[in-house]
């Protein structure tokens, strides 16, 4: 009893209940971890190892930075994701081998959320699901899951990470204003949670975003504020280095050197120290202070602490040789780099800078070789190197294609119409390439040359003229308008002709529907049995005015001519088939549908179906001789024609009208005089007797009347049956 009383003590019961609940929660966490969460983390790690995503982010290598504004600033050619975000995006090729693992992360994470909603792994599971969507480039679902992490766990360990990932998705989608707000929240949360790696990434993204929008003042502001607010010298050194490299990116080398020197005041770690020294030497090389740069690079090369980063040091020496203009020594150094530091990002950065120098000096063939070397590994210069490599490859190809016909024309030789059309096409495409490369003089030359070479009988010439007119709009307005007028008058019904009409202010009333004129001409020729000329007119409609409103009729007419007049059934089938395929709902297609089926069956040699076989109508044979029935009867007395009164007699013979009226009156008077009343009454009496009007009853013998009433007399049936 005493034990029972102790158990019923409220304090003991509360303690036991707490222990029970605590043990249940621990059990839920235990089963969640080993049944689901552990497998999810394992699969995530496998996926990241496959496409080296996480590995690239944690590599302890010096950064590769090229002072080229095209890599960091926004311009009209940047139609994809911002260049500074390209390193975060997982391509389909990278994801291909681990697609199932990435999907498995979402499935297992969803299982944790549904089966263990109160376990301590819910927050990390939500973040893992968001990460999986980020790897799949599905930005909206990723944003939803990141928002769930922040809403459900506002002070959780993953809140700063989720805000940073949300910011990345917004930057990838070019939603810069929203991203700026989200990055500010990320900075606040990272400061609160003392997650300095997240804080550094947020500062970097803020700076890159502002730099991309050509706002340098706002780009450096986050770093300056962070350096002032922080008490940790190692963090100050890191952020001071980022600030200095920001000036290096925009080619402000004097300012970069000053900021790099301040890095050493905060006692930087090894990699920060190395980067500060390396980019100080590079800045000095750009400023032409080669001796000072060489001293720093030699010190870095001889320091054993930086042995693993020799490729970066060697790239600094390549930069020095390139800027000095020592081509022979540079060539030998590049051969050494190719063998000793194959595909190293630092060496690839040098190749990109070398390609840009050659391109700026109009040495496109050599520039193409270096751009090709710059795209073998995904580095910050990959997208630009790949783009320039493709453009210059096309430039080289088009120049080779125009060489022969251009040389023939210069020598006064003639070329065929087809060769002329191809030549004009290649000239136009070469002009487009130079437009993309930003060479306005070359654009004018090749566009103008394409217009001169192209035949005015080809619809493709409308494109050359129209694009050239747009190109000259701000240079030579008079010539631009003249080219537009040519497009309007010569290529009225083409797409370029319609656009030119809009630009020149013409209304639709200007368009003369020559298609109908050509069609009517063809039908007139067909009626006059000028078959070949009729076909020429109809074919002109199909070639010069495709998809016109009379195309269905034209196809029908051509097919009919081949079928019925030229007896060329194969050609008829071609045009009938096109009619049925392109205009199936027209009456013309319905009319030839069976013909197409029949000719197709005959052409393939298959048996003709019953419904396509010709049918013969049975002749009706009458039982009597129809011809005899139609003959007039013989030996009939002649019909005496009455001298009837006609309407014209009123004017030609009025006395005839009076005579006719008198004759009719006399006939009626004679009938009254000869009327015999007695004979008429006797005749009626014989027809109707009294007995016929009296009903007859069948009275039996004895004189008694029947007890049943007499049968009702039914009236006669007057219904008309049909």
C-alpha positions, 0 to 999 in steps of 0.5 A, a space after each residue: 500500500 505504501 508503494 502504491 501511495 508513493 506511485 500515486 504521488 503527483 510529483 512522481 507521476 509527473 516525473 514518470 510521464 515526462 520520462 515516458 514522453 522524453 523516451 518516446 521522442 528519443 525513440 522517434 528520433 532514433 527510428 527517423 535517423 536510421 530508417 530514413 534520414 541516414 539514407 537520405 544523407 547518404 544518397 545526397 552525398 553520393 549525388 554531390 560526389 558524382 558531379 563534384 558540386 560540393 567538392 568544388 565549393 570546399 576546394 582550398 584553392 586560390 581563386 581565378 579572377 580575370 580583370 575583364 568587364 565583360 565577365 562581370 557587368 550586364 550587357 545586351 548579350 547576357 540573355 541567360 543566367 548572370 555569369 557570376 551565378 553559373 558556378 552554382 547551376 548544375 547542368 543536365 549533363 552533370 545531373 544525368 548520372 545521379 538523377 535517381 539519387 536526387 529524386 530519392 532525396 525528395 522521396 525520403 525527405 517527404 517520408 520523414 515529413 509525413 511519418 515523423 512530423 515531430 522529430 528533430 530531423 524535419 528542418 534538415 529534411 526540408 532543407 535537403 528537399 530544397 537542395 534537391 530541387 536546386 540541383 534539378 534547376 526547379 527554382 520555384 519548388 526550391 523557394 517553397 521549401 526554403 520558405 517552409 524552413 524559415 517559417 517553421 524554424 525561424 531560429 533554426 540552424 538551417 534558416 541562414 542556409 535556406 535564406 542564402 539558397 532562396 537568394 541564389 534562386 532569385 539571382 539566377 532568375 534575374 530578380 535582383 530587387 527581391 534577391 537584395 532583400 533576401 540577401 539582407 535577411 541572410 546577412 542578419 540571420 548569419 550574424 545572429 547564428 555566427 555562420 561566417 561562411 554563409 555571411 561571406 557568401 552573402 556579401 560576395 553575392 551582394 557585391 557581384 549582383 551590384 557589380 553586374 548592374 554596374 553599380 560599383 559604389 553599392 558593390 563595395 558597401 557590404 564589405 566595408 560595413 562588415 569589416 567595421 562591424 566584425 571583431 574577428 581579424 581572420 574574418 576582416 582579412 577575408 573580407 578585406 581581400 574580397 574588397 580588394 579583388 573587387 577593384 581588381 575585377 574592374 581593372 582599378 589596379 592602383 586601388 586594388 594594391 592599396 586594399 591588398 596591402 591592408 589585408 596583411 594588417 589583420 593576420 590572414 590565413 595561408 590562402 588569403 596571404 597567398 591570394 593577396 600576394 599573387 594579385 598584388 603582383 598581377 596588379 603591378 604587372 598590369 601597371 607595367 611595374 614588372 620588376 616589382 611583380 617578378 620579385 613577389 612571384 619569385 618569393 611565392 615560387 620559392 616558398 615551400 608553404 605554397 608548393 600546391 599552388 604553383 600553377 597559380 604562381 606560374 599563371 602570374 609569370 605568364 601574365 607578366 610575359 604576356 604584358 611585356 610582349 615577350 612572345 618567344 619566352 611566352 610561347 615556351 612558358 605556355 608549352 611548360 604549362 600545358 605539360 606541368 599544369 594540364 587543365 588547371 583553372 589558373 592556366 585556363 584563365 591565362 589562355 582566356 586573357 591571351 585569346 582576348 588580347 589576340 581578338 582585340 588585335 584582330 588575330 581571329 584565327 589564333 584567338 580561336 585556338 586560345 578560346 578553344 583551350 579556355 573552355 575545356 574545364 568549367 571555370 568563371 570564363 567558361 561561358 564566354 570562352 565557349 560563346 566566342 569559340 562558337 562565333 569565331 568558328 562560324 566566322 572562319 567557316 563562312 569566310 571559307 565558303 565565300 572565298 571561291 565565289 567572291 574570287 570568281 566575281 572579282 575576276 569577272 567570271 559568272 556563277 550559276 543562280 544556285 551558287 549566287 543564292 548560296 553566296 548571298 546567304 553566306 554573306 548575310 550570315 557573315 554580316 550577322 556574325 560581325 554584328 554579334 562581335 560588334 564590328 559595325 563597318 564589317 556589318 555594313 559591308 557584308 549586308 550591302 554585298 549580300 543585297 547586291 548579289 542576291 536575285 530579286 526573284 528569290 523571296 530570301 532576298 526580302 530578308 537581306 534587304 529588310 535587315 540591311 534597311 534596319 541596320 542603316 536606319 540610324 546611319 543613312 535614313 534615305 538609303 534605309 527608306 529606299 531599301 524598305 520601298 523595294 521590299 514593299 513593292 517587290 515582296 509585298 506578300 512576304 512576312 518582311 514585305 508586311 513588316 516593311 509596309 507597317 514601318 513605312 506607314 502603308 495601309 492594307 489597301 495598298 496590297 494588290 491581290 495579284 494572286 487572284 489575277 494570276 489564278 483567273 489568268 490560269 483558268 482562262 488559259 485552261 478554258 482555251 486549251 493552253 494547258 502548259 501556260 495554265 500550269 505555269 500560272 498555277 505553279 507561280 501561285 504555289 511558289 511565289 505566294 505560298 499559303 494564299 487564299 486560292 492555294 486549295 483551288 490551285 492544287 485542285 486545278 493542277 491535279 485536274 489537268 494532270 488527271 483529265 487532260 494530260 492523263 498523268 495520274 502520278 502527277 495528279 496524285 501528288 497534287 491531290 495528296 497535297 490538297 487533302 493533307 493541307 486543306 482537308 476540310 475544303 470541298 475540293 479535298 472532299 471531291 478528290 478524296 476517293 480519287 486519291 485513295 484509288 490512285 494510291 492503291 493502284 500505285 502500290 499494286 494492292 487489291 482495290 477495295 470494293 467501295 473503290 471499284 466502279 459500279 454499273 447501274 441496272 437498267 429498268 426493263 418494263 413489262 410492256 413495250 414502252 414505245 407502243 404505250 407512248 404512241 397515240 391511239 389510232 382511228 380516233 375521230 378528229 377533235 373539233 376545235 371550238 372557236 373560243 374567245 381570246 383576250 386579244 379579241 378585245 382589241 382586234 374584234 370587239 363585236 366577238 365579245 358581245 356575240 359571245 356574251 349574248 350566246 351564253 345568256 340565250 343558253 341559260 334562257 333556253 334551260 329555264 324554258 325547257 325545265 319540267 317540274 313534274 318530271 323532276 319530282 317523279 325522279 326524286 320520288 323514285 330515288 327516295 322511298 318512305 320505307 327506306 327512311 323508316 327503321 324496321 324492327 324484327 317483332 316475333 310472333 305473339 306480338 311482344 316486343 324484345 326486352 333488349 333495346 334494338 341495336 344501334 345503327 352505326 353511321 357509315 365510315 367516312 374516314 379517308 384511308 391512305 
